[in-house]
Amino acid sequence: MISFNTDFQGTKAASPIPVLQGLHDLTPDELLLSQEHYESEVRSYPRRLPVAIAKAYGALVEDSRGQVYLDCLAGAGTLVLGYNHPEINQALIEQLNAGIPYQTLDITTPAKDHFIRELMAFLPQDFAENAKVQFCGPSGADAVEAAIKLAKQTTGRNTIAAFHGAYHGMTNGTMAMMGNLNTKARRQGLMSDVHFLPFPYDLRCPFGLQGEQGARQGLRYIERMLADDESGVQKPAAIIVEPVQGEGGVIPAPAFWLKELRRITEEHGILLIFDEIQCGIGKTGSNFAFEDAGIQPDILCLSKAVGGGLPMSLLVFNKDIDTWRPGEHTGTFRGNQLAMVSGAKALEIIRRDRLAQQAQVTGDYLRRGLEKIAEKTRCIADVRGKGLMLGVEICDPEGKKNKFGEPLSAPELTVAIQRAALERGLIIEKGGREGSVLRFLPPIIITFEQIDFALKALEEAIDSLVEPKPAVQPLNSIQNSWREHFIHVGKQGADGFEAAMNQSTQALKKIFESTDSPYSGLDPMVLQSQIRRAQLGENPQSLSDVIEETSELIGKNSIIVQHPHCIAHLHTPPMLPAVAAEAFITALNQSMDSWDQASAATFIEQEVTDWLCNRFGFDENADGVFTSGGTQSNLMGLLMARDHIIHTLSGDNVQKDGLPDYADKLRVICSKNSHFTMQKSASLLGLGEHAVVCVDTYSDGTISVEAAEDAISSLKADGLIPFVITGTAGTTDHGAVDDLDDVADLAKKHGMWMHVDAAYGGALKLSRHHARLEGIERADSVTIDFHKMFFQPISCGAVILKDKSHFRYIRHHADYLNREEDVLPNLVDKSIATTRRFDALKVWMTLQNVGPQAMGSMVDHLLNQTQLVADMINHRSHFELLAAPCLSTVLFRFKGNEKGWDLDALNKQIRLDALVQGRAVVGETVVDGKVALKFTLLNPCLSLTDFEQLLTELEALANDIVKQTSL
């Protein structure tokens, strides 16, 4: 929360929120009557907001009667840091005392130079690097007029395209581009050749659609119009758009829509003008509203908040279109020095204190509060906006619709609510279609306490005019409301499912298309704080809003496994058929324990496990079952090995009788490079971690057969019982594949169960390298992980048994589930889990679509590419390869060219900084006592160039760390 200093140069606020003694008196006082007497009828705000301001501080204003208001209009967005910010006031005082002139035309001064540098630092870096600045007259309209002139003279064309609902000013040219017909009804001779395009507006979509579908239809309309030689519209010089329409009703343009608009304008050679006069400078949760789209305009119009509360307007544009001749667009007050001082200080404060990010947080809080009010009342059709720029669309409380089937606007009620809110100490504006949108545009320093006051005032204002929704609904009404949370059979029963999936798909598509790093770079503590502020379960929202919240909060801050620089773990980008399968799995919600809960699914899983057994060289006596992954599969393999040896030695049934007295003598043999789940499984099986005997490996990381032989003989000599030996096909770090035939020979010689952990390397069976798994068909049990080199979504694994009769060790009959007389198969007989997901469908759909041959080729490619990446590292002087690759992992470290560095600490810091800064996700392990970085290649779509870029990124990061440490 931003702390609110209530002491402004001797002006002390008694409270950070208005303190009311009943309703505020809004009858005109002497000042208002004087204004009415002397000022023209053109005045507008005093008619709806009859307040004479005496003084103001922060987000509060005090009128001539001493009544205090919370101002959520803030000079129509001009006062982004509120009234009389102490640092801005001090900067102005210091400059005045230093003798600064009030204005200097376009002659430069230190104050002007300082402002320009602050502005460039505030702009997105890639935009600022190629930008020029043009100072215009002090109003936003003059900046827009200048932008239109520039576009026309640069392109040699005259047509301008604007949008429905647009507002760009009140001059001759800007009014021509205004959407509001009432305001320009009496104007004659406005700028000609302006054409209007549909703006994405969910509630009142001109195509009768909603969400992304409606927005995309609008894009198609624009693109089709530009391509149509019979459209009657000449190619525009420019398209001008507000990324968030303000006066038009606080309607934010979706990021994908702006991105597509940028593509269209570039393809047609049309200049794109962003009017951020009202929505710019931190209000929307970013410095500029267009930033979320990851694009740049040709021309950016700024005014209002850019002057820190004082009059200023300017253009920022690509220097390639700087076609002005000297003096072609001038303005006496374009050299307002005091505005440059206050503007520079405002930009500095917003950047320094991360106030744009804070506006996102407080804006989310305000929006949730408004949505909660909307749930209680009958007159709110929509709550929308971005950051702290929010709108509440008021509709007929009786639920009437217009002829388009949309909520009927309620302009009179909107005015009444605005006045009722003012009586309760809250200043808000209205706008939008038929003036039926209440607009919030508070200073971005607004506190949570002040937001709570605003919400309370608005709710009371609405309740004073509109009957709230019934607090208690009839039971049948409540039950009907529950229906929206489920999928139903029958016509239209799945409409909600379709809408949710479409929105989720589009949200994910937007994330994938806009991401430029494997992680957002958001500070982990900030991310945790934002998740906590979501107030889990306290304020239920619409599913649409939850999906949007999930996309923004979780999706954008997730590890993006598809990104070329996400290469740390055995964590694959999932294949599309498997992702599609996930939709079937979750929507059908089959439970794999019994046939009557998973009819077709039971047969599909059996089909896939039969295919798997056959692929690994087992006969018809083999069988398998799907698991959550390698951990569960290894546990099941060792469990059945334990029960088998006990049954063989003494005839005991562990399932019924428990472990025998000699169980503490049972030992598991594996290599020192085996997965830690060997110890974990032994512990869970009641044998204890000490029961796992890890033997030495050869230099290539594979199990030493001689060391294993010696260990077995030694254990037997000590009266212990080595009962299972585990071979590993792909160790986690090195990717080493044990000689499985040698392991099988040892198992046969000593009468031991042979288990193979092929979680990582099992996919070699599909590739040209399948011979590396020779001997796996002799194993008693095999672990397979499909969510590694089979490219499946997490989680998806299996365990195979050479002799399916061994599943009897875990079989248990339940009268309600798998009765002994059942004829239809119940897969719970083969699993230690009762309820399981239908994960086999992912593999089935992948095999049906991609096929095992193509998957094997991908594995071959990864193994070959791994060798090339290792060679690449060997040829880079600042890196050191620490081990020859065996599968698809590369172990290396940064060594630099200086002696005396703590390379272990340095490489640890490289990994950590790369992660939290969102630059790369790489692994970390230890090789021969040295801290190593690790690449795990599981994305067959990457090129060697991707790895060159990644190594260059890591090297630059290492150099930065060294420089900072040296400092």
WOVENTA-V241262 format. One record per residue. N is the residue number from 1. D_CENTER is the distance of its C-alpha to the mean C-alpha in Angstrom with 1 decimal. Layout:
N D_CENTER
N D_CENTER
//
This chain:
1 22.8
2 24.7
3 28.3
4 30.6
5 33.8
6 36.3
7 39.1
8 39.4
9 42.6
10 44.8
11 43.0
12 42.0
13 39.8
14 41.2
15 37.9
16 34.2
17 34.3
18 37.2
19 40.0
20 41.6
21 45.2
22 44.9
23 43.6
24 43.7
25 46.7
26 45.7
27 49.3
28 49.9
29 51.5
30 53.7
31 50.9
32 49.3
33 52.8
34 53.6
35 50.4
36 51.3
37 54.8
38 54.0
39 50.7
40 50.3
41 49.1
42 46.0
43 44.4
44 41.4
45 39.4
46 42.5
47 43.3
48 40.2
49 39.8
50 43.4
51 42.7
52 44.7
53 42.6
54 44.8
55 42.2
56 38.5
57 36.3
58 32.6
59 31.2
60 34.7
61 37.7
62 41.3
63 43.6
64 47.4
65 48.1
66 46.1
67 43.4
68 39.9
69 36.8
70 33.0
71 32.1
72 28.8
73 30.1
74 30.7
75 32.8
76 30.5
77 27.7
78 30.2
79 30.3
80 26.7
81 28.0
82 30.5
83 34.3
84 36.4
85 33.8
86 36.1
87 34.8
88 35.0
89 38.4
90 39.6
91 38.5
92 40.4
93 43.5
94 43.6
95 43.4
96 46.1
97 48.3
98 47.8
99 49.3
100 46.4
101 47.5
102 45.9
103 45.2
104 46.1
105 45.4
106 43.4
107 45.3
108 43.0
109 43.1
110 41.4
111 39.3
112 38.2
113 37.3
114 35.3
115 33.4
116 32.6
117 31.4
118 29.1
119 27.8
120 27.1
121 25.2
122 23.1
123 22.3
124 19.6
125 21.6
126 21.9
127 23.1
128 25.5
129 27.1
130 28.7
131 29.2
132 32.4
133 32.8
134 35.3
135 36.5
136 37.7
137 39.6
138 38.1
139 36.6
140 33.4
141 35.6
142 37.4
143 34.3
144 33.5
145 37.1
146 36.9
147 33.8
148 35.6
149 38.7
150 36.9
151 35.2
152 38.5
153 40.6
154 38.1
155 37.9
156 41.3
157 40.0
158 40.4
159 38.0
160 35.0
161 32.2
162 30.5
163 28.7
164 29.7
165 29.1
166 29.1
167 30.8
168 31.7
169 34.9
170 38.5
171 40.5
172 42.2
173 39.5
174 36.5
175 38.0
176 38.4
177 34.7
178 34.2
179 33.2
180 35.3
181 38.7
182 40.5
183 40.1
184 41.5
185 44.0
186 47.0
187 45.9
188 47.9
189 47.5
190 43.8
191 42.2
192 42.7
193 40.7
194 37.4
195 35.5
196 32.8
197 29.7
198 27.5
199 24.5
200 21.6
201 22.6
202 21.6
203 24.6
204 27.2
205 26.1
206 29.2
207 28.7
208 28.5
209 25.1
210 21.8
211 18.1
212 17.0
213 20.4
214 22.3
215 20.4
216 20.9
217 24.6
218 24.9
219 23.7
220 26.3
221 28.9
222 28.4
223 28.5
224 31.4
225 33.3
226 33.1
227 34.3
228 37.1
229 40.4
230 41.7
231 38.9
232 41.3
233 38.6
234 39.2
235 36.4
236 34.9
237 35.1
238 31.7
239 29.1
240 28.1
241 25.1
242 23.5
243 19.7
244 20.2
245 23.6
246 25.4
247 29.0
248 28.0
249 26.3
250 23.0
251 21.1
252 17.8
253 17.5
254 14.3
255 12.7
256 13.7
257 17.1
258 17.7
259 16.8
260 19.3
261 21.8
262 21.7
263 22.5
264 25.3
265 26.9
266 26.9
267 28.5
268 31.1
269 31.9
270 30.9
271 29.8
272 26.6
273 27.1
274 24.4
275 26.0
276 24.0
277 27.2
278 25.9
279 22.1
280 22.0
281 22.3
282 19.5
283 19.9
284 16.6
285 14.4
286 14.7
287 18.2
288 18.3
289 16.6
290 16.6
291 14.5
292 11.1
293 12.9
294 13.8
295 17.4
296 20.7
297 23.4
298 27.0
299 28.0
300 26.3
301 28.4
302 28.2
303 30.5
304 30.5
305 28.3
306 28.8
307 32.3
308 31.4
309 33.4
310 36.2
311 36.8
312 35.2
313 33.7
314 32.7
315 31.2
316 29.1
317 29.5
318 29.6
319 32.9
320 33.8
321 34.5
322 36.6
323 39.6
324 41.2
325 44.8
326 46.0
327 46.3
328 44.9
329 42.6
330 43.7
331 43.7
332 45.9
333 43.3
334 40.6
335 41.8
336 41.0
337 41.0
338 40.2
339 36.9
340 36.1
341 36.7
342 34.7
343 31.9
344 31.6
345 31.6
346 28.9
347 26.6
348 27.5
349 26.8
350 23.4
351 22.4
352 24.3
353 23.1
354 19.4
355 20.1
356 17.5
357 14.8
358 17.4
359 17.6
360 14.0
361 14.9
362 18.3
363 17.3
364 15.1
365 18.2
366 20.5
367 18.6
368 18.7
369 22.4
370 23.1
371 21.7
372 23.9
373 26.8
374 26.1
375 26.5
376 29.9
377 31.4
378 32.5
379 32.1
380 28.4
381 27.0
382 23.5
383 21.3
384 18.9
385 17.8
386 15.4
387 15.7
388 19.4
389 20.5
390 21.0
391 23.4
392 25.3
393 27.2
394 30.5
395 32.3
396 35.6
397 35.7
398 37.9
399 35.2
400 37.1
401 35.6
402 36.5
403 37.9
404 34.5
405 33.5
406 31.1
407 31.5
408 34.6
409 34.0
410 35.9
411 36.8
412 39.7
413 37.7
414 34.9
415 37.6
416 39.1
417 35.9
418 35.3
419 38.9
420 38.6
421 35.6
422 37.6
423 40.4
424 38.1
425 37.0
426 33.8
427 33.6
428 31.2
429 31.6
430 31.7
431 31.1
432 29.7
433 31.7
434 35.1
435 34.0
436 32.2
437 29.0
438 28.9
439 26.9
440 25.4
441 25.1
442 25.9
443 26.1
444 23.0
445 25.2
446 25.5
447 25.5
448 24.3
449 28.1
450 28.6
451 25.7
452 27.4
453 30.6
454 29.2
455 27.9
456 31.2
457 33.2
458 31.4
459 31.7
460 35.4
461 35.9
462 34.7
463 36.6
464 39.7
465 39.6
466 37.9
467 38.7
468 35.6
469 34.6
470 36.9
471 35.8
472 37.0
473 36.6
474 39.1
475 38.3
476 38.1
477 35.7
478 33.5
479 33.6
480 32.8
481 29.6
482 28.6
483 28.8
484 25.5
485 23.7
486 25.4
487 26.2
488 29.9
489 32.5
490 34.5
491 33.9
492 30.7
493 29.9
494 26.7
495 25.6
496 22.9
497 21.7
498 21.6
499 19.7
500 17.0
501 16.7
502 16.7
503 14.0
504 11.8
505 12.9
506 12.2
507 8.7
508 8.3
509 10.7
510 9.0
511 6.1
512 9.2
513 11.3
514 9.7
515 8.7
516 11.8
517 11.6
518 11.2
519 9.4
520 8.0
521 11.4
522 10.8
523 14.0
524 14.1
525 16.3
526 14.2
527 11.3
528 14.0
529 15.5
530 12.6
531 12.4
532 16.2
533 16.2
534 14.6
535 18.2
536 17.9
537 20.4
538 22.1
539 21.0
540 20.3
541 18.5
542 18.7
543 16.7
544 15.3
545 14.0
546 12.7
547 10.8
548 9.3
549 8.8
550 7.3
551 4.7
552 4.3
553 5.5
554 5.1
555 3.1
556 1.5
557 4.8
558 6.5
559 9.6
560 9.6
561 13.2
562 13.9
563 13.8
564 17.5
565 17.2
566 15.9
567 19.4
568 20.3
569 21.0
570 22.4
571 18.9
572 19.1
573 16.9
574 18.1
575 20.4
576 19.9
577 22.9
578 21.7
579 18.3
580 20.5
581 22.7
582 20.0
583 20.1
584 23.9
585 23.9
586 21.8
587 23.5
588 27.0
589 26.5
590 29.5
591 30.8
592 32.6
593 35.3
594 37.9
595 38.8
596 38.9
597 35.1
598 34.2
599 36.9
600 35.7
601 33.0
602 35.9
603 37.6
604 34.5
605 33.8
606 37.5
607 37.5
608 34.7
609 36.3
610 39.6
611 38.2
612 36.7
613 40.1
614 41.9
615 39.6
616 40.3
617 44.0
618 44.8
619 47.4
620 47.5
621 48.0
622 44.4
623 41.5
624 37.9
625 35.1
626 31.4
627 29.7
628 26.4
629 26.9
630 29.2
631 29.8
632 31.1
633 33.0
634 34.7
635 35.6
636 37.2
637 39.1
638 40.6
639 41.3
640 43.4
641 45.0
642 46.0
643 47.4
644 49.2
645 51.0
646 52.0
647 53.3
648 55.1
649 56.7
650 57.8
651 56.9
652 54.6
653 51.8
654 49.0
655 47.2
656 50.2
657 52.1
658 49.5
659 49.9
660 53.4
661 55.0
662 54.6
663 50.8
664 50.5
665 52.1
666 49.5
667 47.6
668 44.7
669 45.0
670 42.1
671 41.3
672 39.9
673 36.8
674 36.1
675 32.9
676 32.9
677 32.9
678 36.6
679 37.2
680 34.8
681 36.4
682 39.9
683 39.0
684 37.7
685 40.8
686 43.1
687 44.4
688 42.7
689 40.9
690 44.3
691 45.1
692 42.9
693 45.0
694 43.0
695 45.3
696 45.1
697 43.7
698 45.0
699 43.7
700 41.3
701 39.6
702 41.3
703 43.4
704 47.0
705 49.3
706 52.1
707 50.2
708 49.2
709 52.8
710 54.1
711 51.7
712 52.7
713 56.3
714 56.1
715 54.2
716 56.8
717 59.6
718 58.2
719 58.4
720 54.6
721 53.0
722 50.4
723 49.2
724 46.1
725 45.0
726 41.5
727 40.8
728 37.3
729 36.1
730 33.4
731 33.0
732 29.6
733 30.2
734 33.0
735 32.6
736 36.4
737 38.1
738 41.2
739 44.4
740 44.1
741 47.7
742 49.0
743 46.9
744 48.4
745 51.9
746 51.5
747 50.3
748 53.2
749 55.7
750 54.8
751 54.0
752 50.4
753 47.3
754 45.1
755 41.3
756 38.9
757 35.4
758 34.0
759 30.3
760 29.4
761 32.4
762 33.2
763 31.8
764 34.7
765 36.8
766 35.2
767 35.9
768 38.9
769 38.8
770 39.6
771 42.8
772 41.0
773 40.6
774 44.3
775 45.6
776 42.4
777 44.5
778 46.9
779 44.3
780 44.6
781 40.9
782 37.8
783 34.2
784 31.7
785 27.9
786 26.3
787 22.8
788 24.1
789 26.2
790 26.4
791 22.7
792 21.8
793 18.8
794 19.2
795 21.6
796 24.7
797 28.0
798 31.8
799 35.1
800 38.3
801 41.8
802 44.8
803 46.9
804 45.2
805 47.9
806 46.2
807 43.6
808 46.4
809 45.6
810 42.5
811 43.8
812 44.4
813 45.6
814 44.4
815 46.5
816 43.5
817 41.5
818 43.5
819 47.1
820 49.6
821 51.2
822 48.0
823 48.4
824 44.8
825 42.6
826 40.4
827 37.9
828 37.8
829 41.1
830 39.3
831 36.3
832 36.1
833 33.2
834 34.2
835 31.1
836 29.1
837 26.4
838 27.6
839 25.9
840 28.9
841 27.7
842 24.9
843 27.7
844 30.1
845 27.9
846 27.0
847 30.7
848 31.6
849 29.3
850 29.1
851 32.2
852 33.3
853 35.0
854 31.9
855 29.9
856 32.8
857 32.8
858 29.2
859 30.3
860 33.3
861 31.1
862 28.9
863 32.1
864 33.7
865 30.7
866 30.5
867 34.1
868 33.4
869 30.6
870 33.0
871 35.6
872 33.3
873 32.8
874 36.5
875 37.1
876 34.9
877 37.1
878 34.5
879 33.3
880 35.2
881 35.0
882 35.8
883 36.4
884 37.1
885 34.4
886 35.4
887 32.5
888 29.1
889 28.5
890 29.6
891 30.7
892 31.3
893 31.1
894 31.2
895 34.8
896 35.2
897 38.7
898 39.8
899 41.7
900 41.3
901 37.5
902 36.2
903 34.3
904 32.9
905 31.4
906 30.2
907 28.4
908 26.8
909 25.5
910 24.3
911 22.1
912 20.7
913 20.2
914 18.6
915 16.0
916 15.2
917 15.4
918 12.9
919 15.9
920 16.7
921 16.6
922 20.4
923 22.6
924 25.5
925 28.8
926 32.5
927 35.0
928 38.7
929 37.9
930 35.6
931 31.9
932 30.2
933 27.0
934 26.0
935 24.5
936 24.1
937 24.3
938 22.9
939 21.4
940 24.5
941 22.9
942 22.8
943 25.7
944 27.8
945 26.5
946 23.1
947 24.9
948 27.0
949 24.0
950 22.5
951 25.9
952 26.3
953 23.0
954 24.2
955 27.6
956 26.5
957 24.5
958 27.6
959 29.8
960 27.7
961 28.0
962 31.7
963 32.3
964 30.6
965 32.6
966 35.7
967 35.3
//
